[in-house]
Amino acid sequence: MKLEDLITRFSDTTEKQRKAIFSTLFIAENKLQTLFDNHIPELSLKQFMLLSIVRQSKEPLTFTQLGNLLGCSRQNIKKLAAVLMKKGFITIQQSPQDTRALCICLTEKADHYFQNDFSKYQEELSYLFEVYTDEEIETLFVLLSKLYTGIENLETKTAVENTTNI
């Protein structure tokens, strides 16, 4: 089956389009992770995303906060952090706000990576979006941002169901 066939098959009703969107998100994530992991040998996509979030944050974030932002558990962040620390990209320090919590801090190696090594890959990322007009990018940004609200709705519903089933 070809992608075009799937698109045609799922385009005639809103319900089918919802299913197609959900599937597309899953497939796109897998394809992007495979492309990134195979193309950039020093970091996995998940490691890179963790470094990016830490880099963009104005204050130190705990493992729990980073897990919430990246949509994974504190334990997953801890595993990613251990690998990144071993590679020399981060240090792990006590949180200034909560002495029981740990935070991730970038090292000079991480700064160097973003300033030098990643710039060549950043240029390649432009290929991902070159098929869009500026207006389409803006629309996609708004719609993906709105998707987070839907995810939060689903998380709330699941939490309520889990609470009532106890």
Sequence and secondary structure as in RCSB ss.txt:
>XXXX:A:sequence
MKLEDLITRFSDTTEKQRKAIFSTLFIAENKLQTLFDNHIPELSLKQFMLLSIVRQSKEPLTFTQLGNLLGCSRQ
NIKKLAAVLMKKGFITIQQSPQDTRALCICLTEKADHYFQNDFSKYQEELSYLFEVYTDEEIETLFVLLSKLYTG
IENLETKTAVENTTNI
>XXXX:A:secstr
  HHHHHHHTSSSHHHHHHHHHHHHHHHHHHHHHHHHHH TTS HHHHHHHHHHHH SS  BHHHHHHHHTS HH
HHHHHHHHHHHTTSEEEEE SS TTSEEEEE HHHHHIIIIIHHHHHHHHHHHHTTS HHHHHHHHHHHHHHHHH
HHHHHHHHHHHHHHT 
